[in-house]
Amino acid sequence: MQAHQCTKLVERIPWRSLQPVTAIVPCNKVAFPKVLPQRSGSQCRTHTLSINLKRCRSMPVSAARQQGGNDQAFTLVGSGRVGTALEKLGSGSDKIIERGQPVEGPPGPIVVCTRNNDLQGVLDSTPEDRREDLVFIQNGMLQPWLDARNLGNNTQALVYFAVSKKGETPIDGKTDANPEGLTAVTGKHAHAFAARLAAGDLSCKVLDQTQYKKSMLEKLIWICAVMLVGTKNGNISVGEVEKDHKDELSTLISELAASGETELKVQLDEGVLERLLAYSRSVASFPTAVKEVPWRNGWFYDLSLQAEQEGKADPSPTHSAWLKEVGAVG
């Protein structure tokens, strides 16, 4: 059997429509601490702070540590690769919550390190007076789910660092197009989360909700487009998608970008395709599979179904056709 005829891997999940985003509420401004210059050394810390803010809108390692984020105790829900990595970057005072346990812990961030389909269970196990401390780091379109549960302003993070296996040191998510790093966070506990990563020399941009929404959309486009093209062509690697099927990938990225921009009322910065191709090269060995459909491709497909019901043209017809081709939707 030739490679392009291989059986396609598709995670079949019962379809459920996710409501589109109905409101975006600006987050509260959090001021950076005043950093005094050092008299010794070749570069003062004040200068370092200004350079980092200009380049990537995130705090540098030194400023993040001054806020004490790596000393802030976290409650970590889940002890897999990411949860364990975050714990190792802390001061040893974190509390780990395993599956089925009530979510109880010290004041501060409650970082949910589980799969999307476990989120409702985590929420149900969290006391109402602590739910505003929940920090969500999952892939996909979470906003409709969060909004429906009055969690729309909670802290969210786009995690681009990779942990190859439990206990391994995280590898930062940097590309030739974004050498400053891609991981980003927004919300109440954004600075504490960024400071925890800074303790391990991992980059993290602290963004307002508008900028975060744009970054979130780009990551959603990437995972939906690359995984679908890879699955369609025999579950090839991400690198093979970028190298051998760039035209298909470009078409899909353009469709999804236009659809997502219209729905979220944002305009992505120029160079979307270049940035997403660069990220594909940085994770070239990753496998492809269409999965967690309701949280990923399903959000775009729902927009297509909505347009059809209103007698309008499908905003992403190629995406809809290919989802049907690989059997991800009916």
Phi, psi and chi 1 to 4 in degrees:
 res  aa     phi    psi   chi1   chi2   chi3   chi4
   1 MET       -  131.0  179.8  179.3  -69.5      -
   2 GLN   -73.0  158.3  -64.3  179.4   -4.2      -
   3 ALA   -57.5  -40.7      -      -      -      -
   4 HIS   -74.5   -4.9   69.2  -83.4      -      -
   5 GLN  -103.2    5.6  -64.3  176.1  -39.2      -
   6 CYS   -62.1  151.9  -67.2      -      -      -
   7 THR   -61.4  134.0  -58.1      -      -      -
   8 LYS   -83.7  138.8  -59.2  176.7  178.1   65.4
   9 LEU   -93.1  117.0  -68.0  174.9      -      -
  10 VAL  -135.1  125.6  177.1      -      -      -
  11 GLU   -79.8  115.9 -178.4  175.4  -55.6      -
  12 ARG   -89.5  114.6  -65.4 -179.2  178.5  -88.4
  13 ILE  -121.4  133.1  -58.8  175.4      -      -
  14 PRO   -53.0  129.6  -24.4   33.0      -      -
  15 TRP   -70.9  137.7  179.7 -105.2      -      -
  16 ARG  -145.7  136.1   60.3 -179.1  176.0   83.4
  17 SER   -77.4  133.2  175.4      -      -      -
  18 LEU   -99.0  131.7  -65.7  177.4      -      -
  19 GLN   -67.1  144.0  -61.6  175.2   -6.2      -
  20 PRO   -70.5  161.6   24.9  -33.9      -      -
  21 VAL   -63.4  131.4  174.8      -      -      -
  22 THR  -108.7  -20.5   57.0      -      -      -
  23 ALA  -156.6  144.9      -      -      -      -
  24 ILE  -124.6  119.8  -64.7  -64.5      -      -
  25 VAL  -105.5  125.9 -178.4      -      -      -
  26 PRO   -58.5  142.3  -20.8   31.9      -      -
  27 CYS   -83.8  164.2   64.4      -      -      -
  28 ASN   -72.4  143.7  -65.4  -32.5      -      -
  29 LYS   -74.5  138.2  -59.6  -74.1 -174.9 -178.9
  30 VAL  -123.5  121.9 -179.3      -      -      -
  31 ALA   -80.5  145.3      -      -      -      -
  32 PHE   -73.3  148.1  -74.5  100.3      -      -
  33 PRO   -70.8  153.0   28.0  -35.5      -      -
  34 LYS   -72.8  128.4 -177.2  177.2 -179.0 -179.5
  35 VAL  -112.0  120.0 -176.2      -      -      -
  36 LEU   -83.2  142.6  -62.3  176.6      -      -
  37 PRO   -70.0  147.1   24.7  -33.1      -      -
  38 GLN   -87.0  142.2  -68.6  178.1  -42.5      -
  39 ARG   -84.3  -21.8  -64.6 -174.5  179.9  -82.3
  40 SER  -101.0  160.3   60.0      -      -      -
  41 GLY    92.4  170.5      -      -      -      -
  42 SER   -87.9  -11.2   59.9      -      -      -
  43 GLN  -146.9  130.7 -172.6 -178.9   41.5      -
  44 CYS   -81.6  157.8   75.0      -      -      -
  45 ARG   -72.9  -26.8  -73.3  152.2   68.8 -175.6
  46 THR   -63.0  -41.1  -58.3      -      -      -
  47 HIS   -65.4  -41.8 -179.1   61.9      -      -
  48 THR   -60.3  -41.0  -58.5      -      -      -
  49 LEU   -61.6  -45.0  179.2   59.9      -      -
  50 SER   -64.9  -38.0   65.1      -      -      -
  51 ILE   -63.5  -45.4  -69.0  -64.3      -      -
  52 ASN   -67.4  -39.8  -83.5  -88.6      -      -
  53 LEU   -63.5  -38.2  -77.5  170.5      -      -
  54 LYS   -68.9  -37.5 -178.1  177.5 -179.9 -179.2
  55 ARG   -82.6  -40.9  -70.7 -174.8   59.6 -165.4
  56 CYS  -139.6    8.2   63.4      -      -      -
  57 ARG    57.2   29.9  -61.0  174.8 -176.8  167.9
  58 SER  -127.8  163.3   67.9      -      -      -
  59 MET   -79.3  142.7  -69.0 -170.2  -60.4      -
  60 PRO   -71.8  167.7   28.1  -34.8      -      -
  61 VAL   -56.2  -44.4  173.0      -      -      -
  62 SER   -63.6  -44.9   58.6      -      -      -
  63 ALA   -67.1  -39.6      -      -      -      -
  64 ALA   -61.9  -42.5      -      -      -      -
  65 ARG   -67.4  -31.8  -74.5  175.7  176.2  166.4
  66 GLN   -64.4  -27.9  -78.5 -158.4    0.2      -
  67 GLN   -75.1   -7.8  -77.3 -155.3  -12.0      -
  68 GLY    77.8   19.5      -      -      -      -
  69 GLY   -62.7  -35.0      -      -      -      -
  70 ASN   -76.0  -11.3   54.5  -38.7      -      -
  71 ASP   -95.8  -13.3  -65.4  -34.8      -      -
  72 GLN   -68.4  123.7  163.8   77.1   63.9      -
  73 ALA   -71.7  133.3      -      -      -      -
  74 PHE  -107.1  151.6  -79.6   18.3      -      -
  75 THR  -101.1  123.1  -58.9      -      -      -
  76 LEU  -113.2  116.2  -61.7  167.5      -      -
  77 VAL   -93.0  105.9 -176.7      -      -      -
  78 GLY   109.9  134.7      -      -      -      -
  79 SER  -120.4   36.6   58.7      -      -      -
  80 GLY   -80.6 -152.2      -      -      -      -
  81 ARG   -60.7  -48.8  -68.5  176.7  -61.9  168.2
  82 VAL   -73.5  -45.4  174.7      -      -      -
  83 GLY   -58.4  -43.4      -      -      -      -
  84 THR   -65.6  -40.7  -60.6      -      -      -
  85 ALA   -62.3  -43.7      -      -      -      -
  86 LEU   -64.6  -38.3  -69.7  174.3      -      -
  87 GLU   -62.8  -41.6 -178.7 -170.0   21.2      -
  88 LYS   -65.2  -23.8  -70.4  177.9   66.2  175.0
  89 LEU   -83.7   -7.8  -63.3  178.6      -      -
  90 GLY   -89.0 -170.3      -      -      -      -
  91 SER   -95.7    2.8   61.0      -      -      -
  92 GLY    98.3    4.0      -      -      -      -
  93 SER  -105.6    9.8   56.1      -      -      -
  94 ASP   -71.1  157.4  -67.2  -18.5      -      -
  95 LYS  -115.8  130.4 -178.9  171.3 -178.1  179.8
  96 ILE   -98.1  129.7  -57.8  -66.5      -      -
  97 ILE  -109.5  123.4  -53.9  -64.1      -      -
  98 GLU   -92.6  168.2  -59.7  -69.2   -2.0      -
  99 ARG   -53.4  131.6 -177.8 -172.6  -66.9  -88.9
 100 GLY    86.7  -11.7      -      -      -      -
 101 GLN   -83.1  149.6  -66.9 -179.2  -23.0      -
 102 PRO   -64.3  144.3   21.5  -31.8      -      -
 103 VAL   -85.8   99.4  178.7      -      -      -
 104 GLU  -133.5  141.6  -57.8  172.4  -19.2      -
 105 GLY  -177.5 -174.6      -      -      -      -
 106 PRO   -68.1  160.5   26.9  -35.8      -      -
 107 PRO   -57.7  145.2  -21.3   32.8      -      -
 108 GLY   121.6 -163.1      -      -      -      -
 109 PRO   -63.8  140.0  -18.3   31.0      -      -
 110 ILE  -114.9   99.4  -57.4  173.3      -      -
 111 VAL   -89.4  120.0 -174.4      -      -      -
 112 VAL   -90.4  106.5 -175.9      -      -      -
 113 CYS  -108.0   56.4  -51.6      -      -      -
 114 THR  -126.9  175.1   68.8      -      -      -
 115 ARG   -74.7  160.0  -66.8 -171.6  178.7  -83.6
 116 ASN   -56.7  -40.7  -60.9   53.2      -      -
 117 ASN   -69.9   -8.2  -70.0  -22.0      -      -
 118 ASP   -96.1   -2.4  -65.7  -36.5      -      -
 119 LEU   -63.0  -41.9  -68.7  179.5      -      -
 120 GLN   -62.7  -40.4 -173.2   61.7   52.0      -
 121 GLY   -63.0  -39.6      -      -      -      -
 122 VAL   -64.4  -44.1  172.3      -      -      -
 123 LEU   -61.1  -44.5  179.3   61.4      -      -
 124 ASP   -62.8  -26.6  -66.7  -19.1      -      -
 125 SER   -90.5    0.0  -60.1      -      -      -
 126 THR  -103.1  126.9  -55.4      -      -      -
 127 PRO   -57.1  145.7  -22.3   32.7      -      -
 128 GLU   -58.1  -35.2  -72.0 -167.1   12.6      -
 129 ASP   -77.3   -2.4   62.6  -10.9      -      -
 130 ARG  -113.9   -2.0  -67.0  -59.9  -46.1  -82.5
 131 ARG   -68.0  -26.3  -68.6 -179.6  179.3 -178.1
 132 GLU   -68.3  -14.1   67.6  176.4    6.4      -
 133 ASP   -89.9   -4.6  -67.5  -43.2      -      -
 134 LEU   -66.0  133.5  -69.4  169.0      -      -
 135 VAL  -116.4  123.2  177.3      -      -      -
 136 PHE  -106.2  127.5  -62.6   94.8      -      -
 137 ILE  -123.6   15.9   64.3  172.7      -      -
 138 GLN   -76.2  155.7  -72.0   70.3   25.8      -
 139 ASN   -73.9  159.5  -77.9  -41.0      -      -
 140 GLY   100.7 -176.9      -      -      -      -
 141 MET   -89.5   99.2  173.9   55.6   77.8      -
 142 LEU   -91.7  -21.8  -58.3 -176.3      -      -
 143 GLN   -56.6  -44.4 -160.1   64.6   47.3      -
 144 PRO   -59.8  -41.2  -23.9   34.9      -      -
 145 TRP   -64.5  -43.8 -173.1   88.8      -      -
 146 LEU   -65.6  -45.9  -64.7  173.0      -      -
 147 ASP   -59.1  -40.2  -73.6  -19.7      -      -
 148 ALA   -67.0  -15.3      -      -      -      -
 149 ARG  -117.2   18.8  -68.7  156.6 -179.6   79.0
 150 ASN    58.6   35.7  -63.5  -42.9      -      -
 151 LEU  -117.5   17.2  -57.8  172.2      -      -
 152 GLY   -61.6  -23.1      -      -      -      -
 153 ASN  -100.8    6.7  -67.1  -35.2      -      -
 154 ASN   -64.1  160.5  -85.8   53.3      -      -
 155 THR   -65.0  133.1  -54.8      -      -      -
 156 GLN  -129.8  148.0  -64.6 -176.0   58.4      -
 157 ALA  -134.0  142.2      -      -      -      -
 158 LEU  -100.2  107.5  -60.7  171.3      -      -
 159 VAL   -93.0  117.2  172.0      -      -      -
 160 TYR  -109.7  -11.0  -82.3   91.7      -      -
 161 PHE   -72.7  151.2   61.8   80.6      -      -
 162 ALA  -115.4  140.5      -      -      -      -
 163 VAL  -122.5  108.7 -175.4      -      -      -
 164 SER   -63.8  -39.2   58.6      -      -      -
 165 LYS  -156.1  161.7   61.4 -179.1  179.7  179.7
 166 LYS   -55.1  129.0 -173.8  174.3  179.2  177.8
 167 GLY    95.3  -14.3      -      -      -      -
 168 GLU   -78.0  155.8  -68.1  -70.8  -32.5      -
 169 THR   -72.0  132.7  -59.3      -      -      -
 170 PRO   -63.2  145.7  -19.4   31.3      -      -
 171 ILE  -105.8  125.7  -58.8  171.5      -      -
 172 ASP   -64.7  148.6 -149.7  -12.3      -      -
 173 GLY   -90.4   85.2      -      -      -      -
 174 LYS  -124.4  145.8  -62.5 -178.4  177.5 -178.7
 175 THR  -131.2  172.6   70.9      -      -      -
 176 ASP   -68.6  -21.0   49.9   47.0      -      -
 177 ALA   -89.1  -25.4      -      -      -      -
 178 ASN  -133.0   71.3  -66.8   97.7      -      -
 179 PRO   -67.2  -15.5   24.7  -34.8      -      -
 180 GLU   -79.1  -10.6   77.0  -79.9    4.5      -
 181 GLY   106.4  158.0      -      -      -      -
 182 LEU  -117.2  -19.8  -70.7  164.5      -      -
 183 THR   -59.8  137.6  -63.5      -      -      -
 184 ALA  -144.0  156.9      -      -      -      -
 185 VAL  -148.7  152.2   63.3      -      -      -
 186 THR  -145.6  154.0 -168.6      -      -      -
 187 GLY   114.2 -172.8      -      -      -      -
 188 LYS   -53.6  -44.5  174.5 -178.3  176.6  179.5
 189 HIS  -103.1   22.6  -65.6  -59.5      -      -
 190 ALA   -59.5  -46.8      -      -      -      -
 191 HIS   -69.3  -35.6  -70.0  -75.1      -      -
 192 ALA   -65.2  -40.6      -      -      -      -
 193 PHE   -65.7  -45.0 -173.0   82.6      -      -
 194 ALA   -62.8  -38.3      -      -      -      -
 195 ALA   -66.9  -37.0      -      -      -      -
 196 ARG   -61.9  -42.7  174.9   61.9   66.3   96.6
 197 LEU   -67.7  -37.6  -61.9 -170.9      -      -
 198 ALA   -61.3  -28.7      -      -      -      -
 199 ALA   -62.4  -22.6      -      -      -      -
 200 GLY  -108.1   20.0      -      -      -      -
 201 ASP    57.4   35.2  -68.4  -28.3      -      -
 202 LEU  -102.4  134.9  -62.9  172.4      -      -
 203 SER   -75.0  152.5   62.1      -      -      -
 204 CYS  -163.0  123.2 -176.0      -      -      -
 205 LYS   -89.0  133.3  -54.3  175.0 -173.3 -179.4
 206 VAL   -96.0  114.9  175.9      -      -      -
 207 LEU  -117.6  154.5  -55.8  177.4      -      -
 208 ASP   -76.7  173.7   62.1   29.5      -      -
 209 GLN   -67.0  -33.4  -79.3 -160.6  -15.9      -
 210 THR   -65.7  -48.5  -61.2      -      -      -
 211 GLN   -64.9  -37.9  -72.4  -64.3  -34.9      -
 212 TYR   -64.5  -40.1 -178.1   86.6      -      -
 213 LYS   -59.7  -39.2 -175.9  162.9   54.5  169.7
 214 LYS   -67.3  -43.1  -68.2  162.3   62.8  174.8
 215 SER   -65.4  -39.3  -64.7      -      -      -
 216 MET   -61.9  -42.7  178.7  -83.9  -62.9      -
 217 LEU   -62.6  -41.1  177.9   58.5      -      -
 218 GLU   -61.6  -43.6  -77.5 -159.6   20.7      -
 219 LYS   -67.0  -37.6 -170.3  176.5 -173.5 -173.4
 220 LEU   -63.6  -43.2 -179.9   64.3      -      -
 221 ILE   -59.4  -44.6  -68.8  167.9      -      -
 222 TRP   -60.4  -52.0  179.7   84.3      -      -
 223 ILE   -67.7  -33.6 -158.7  165.8      -      -
 224 CYS   -72.3  -44.1  -68.9      -      -      -
 225 ALA   -72.7  -49.7      -      -      -      -
 226 VAL   -65.1  -44.2  171.1      -      -      -
 227 MET   -66.5  -35.5  -63.8  -60.0  152.9      -
 228 LEU   -71.7  -44.9 -179.1   52.0      -      -
 229 VAL   -62.7  -42.0  172.5      -      -      -
 230 GLY   -63.2  -43.1      -      -      -      -
 231 THR   -65.0  -43.5  -59.8      -      -      -
 232 LYS   -59.4  -30.1  174.4  179.5  175.4  -69.7
 233 ASN  -103.8   26.4  -71.7  -77.5      -      -
 234 GLY    95.5   27.8      -      -      -      -
 235 ASN    57.0   46.3  -64.3  105.4      -      -
 236 ILE   -74.5  172.8   56.5  179.3      -      -
 237 SER   -76.5  164.7   69.1      -      -      -
 238 VAL   -59.5  -40.4  170.2      -      -      -
 239 GLY   -62.3  -38.1      -      -      -      -
 240 GLU   -68.4  -35.3  -71.0  173.5  -58.4      -
 241 VAL   -61.0  -48.8  170.9      -      -      -
 242 GLU   -65.1  -36.5 -170.0  -87.5  -23.9      -
 243 LYS   -84.8  -44.5 -179.4 -178.6  177.5 -178.3
 244 ASP  -104.7  -13.3  -59.7  -31.9      -      -
 245 HIS  -132.7   39.9  -60.0  -84.4      -      -
 246 LYS   -64.7  -34.6 -168.1  172.2  -63.3 -177.2
 247 ASP   -65.6  -46.0  -71.3  -16.5      -      -
 248 GLU   -61.3  -43.2  -72.0 -176.4  -23.9      -
 249 LEU   -63.9  -42.2 -176.8   58.6      -      -
 250 SER   -62.4  -42.1  -60.9      -      -      -
 251 THR   -60.5  -45.2  -63.3      -      -      -
 252 LEU   -68.2  -41.8 -151.7   50.1      -      -
 253 ILE   -60.8  -43.1  -72.5  173.7      -      -
 254 SER   -62.2  -44.4  -63.6      -      -      -
 255 GLU   -61.2  -50.3  -85.9 -167.3    5.4      -
 256 LEU   -68.3  -35.3  -61.8 -177.0      -      -
 257 ALA   -62.8  -45.9      -      -      -      -
 258 ALA   -63.8  -42.6      -      -      -      -
 259 SER   -64.8  -45.9  179.5      -      -      -
 260 GLY   -66.9  -40.1      -      -      -      -
 261 GLU   -61.4  -42.0  -74.9  177.5  -34.4      -
 262 THR   -64.6  -45.2  -61.1      -      -      -
 263 GLU   -68.4  -42.4  179.1   62.8   22.6      -
 264 LEU   -89.9   -5.4  -62.3 -178.0      -      -
 265 LYS    57.4   49.9  -63.4  178.4  174.3   59.3
 266 VAL  -131.9  163.9  -61.7      -      -      -
 267 GLN  -126.1  118.2 -176.3  170.7   -3.3      -
 268 LEU   -68.3  149.0  -61.3  177.5      -      -
 269 ASP   -65.8  152.7  -62.0  -26.2      -      -
 270 GLU   -59.1  149.3  -68.4 -174.4    7.8      -
 271 GLY    91.6   21.5      -      -      -      -
 272 VAL   -57.4  -49.8  174.1      -      -      -
 273 LEU   -59.5  -45.1  177.8   59.9      -      -
 274 GLU   -61.9  -42.1  -69.9   73.3   16.1      -
 275 ARG   -65.8  -40.7  -70.8 -168.2  -65.3  -85.0
 276 LEU   -73.4  -33.4  -62.1 -172.7      -      -
 277 LEU   -66.4  -39.8  -68.6  176.9      -      -
 278 ALA   -63.1  -41.6      -      -      -      -
 279 TYR   -65.1  -37.8 -178.1   59.8      -      -
 280 SER   -59.2  -41.1  -62.0      -      -      -
 281 ARG   -65.4  -31.9  -68.5 -168.8  -66.1  -88.0
 282 SER   -74.4  -18.6   74.1      -      -      -
 283 VAL  -125.9   41.7  -68.2      -      -      -
 284 ALA   -58.6  -29.6      -      -      -      -
 285 SER   -82.8   -8.4   63.1      -      -      -
 286 PHE   -63.9  141.9  -77.7   21.0      -      -
 287 PRO   -78.0  166.8   29.9  -35.2      -      -
 288 THR  -119.6  143.4   60.0      -      -      -
 289 ALA  -166.1  142.2      -      -      -      -
 290 VAL   -85.4  117.5  174.9      -      -      -
 291 LYS  -148.8  172.1   56.8 -175.3 -179.7  179.9
 292 GLU    46.0   47.7  -66.0 -170.1  -32.8      -
 293 VAL   -53.7  -45.6  173.9      -      -      -
 294 PRO   -60.1  -27.0  -24.1   35.4      -      -
 295 TRP   -93.4  -15.6  -58.4   92.6      -      -
 296 ARG  -120.1 -100.2  -59.4 -179.0 -176.2 -176.8
 297 ASN   -58.5  -28.4  -62.9   76.1      -      -
 298 GLY   -61.6  -29.9      -      -      -      -
 299 TRP   -64.8  -43.4 -176.0   74.8      -      -
 300 PHE   -69.2  -40.1  -69.7  105.6      -      -
 301 TYR   -64.9  -34.8 -172.3   64.2      -      -
 302 ASP   -63.4  -36.8 -158.4   42.0      -      -
 303 LEU   -64.3  -36.0  -62.8  179.6      -      -
 304 SER   -66.4  -43.8  -63.0      -      -      -
 305 LEU   -64.0  -39.5  -66.7  178.7      -      -
 306 GLN   -63.0  -42.4 -178.7  179.7  -25.7      -
 307 ALA   -62.9  -41.4      -      -      -      -
 308 GLU   -61.1  -43.0 -178.9 -178.3   -6.4      -
 309 GLN   -63.9  -29.1  -68.1  171.0   -1.0      -
 310 GLU   -90.9    4.9  -64.1  172.8   -5.2      -
 311 GLY    73.9   24.3      -      -      -      -
 312 LYS  -105.6  166.2  -60.9  177.6 -178.4  178.3
 313 ALA   -72.0  146.6      -      -      -      -
 314 ASP   -62.7  122.5 -172.5  -19.2      -      -
 315 PRO   -70.1  -18.6   25.0  -33.4      -      -
 316 SER  -140.7   70.7   51.2      -      -      -
 317 PRO   -65.5  -36.1   22.5  -33.4      -      -
 318 THR   -64.4  -44.3  -53.9      -      -      -
 319 HIS   -59.3  -45.6  175.3 -104.1      -      -
 320 SER   -62.1  -44.7  -62.2      -      -      -
 321 ALA   -64.1  -42.6      -      -      -      -
 322 TRP   -72.3  -32.9  -70.6   -6.0      -      -
 323 LEU   -60.7  -42.3  -81.5 -179.6      -      -
 324 LYS   -66.5  -39.4  -66.4  174.8 -177.5  177.6
 325 GLU   -60.5  -39.8 -179.6  179.9  -27.5      -
 326 VAL   -88.5   -1.4  -58.2      -      -      -
 327 GLY    81.5   19.6      -      -      -      -
 328 ALA   -79.3  -24.4      -      -      -      -
 329 VAL  -134.9  162.5  -62.7      -      -      -
 330 GLY   -80.6      -      -      -      -      -
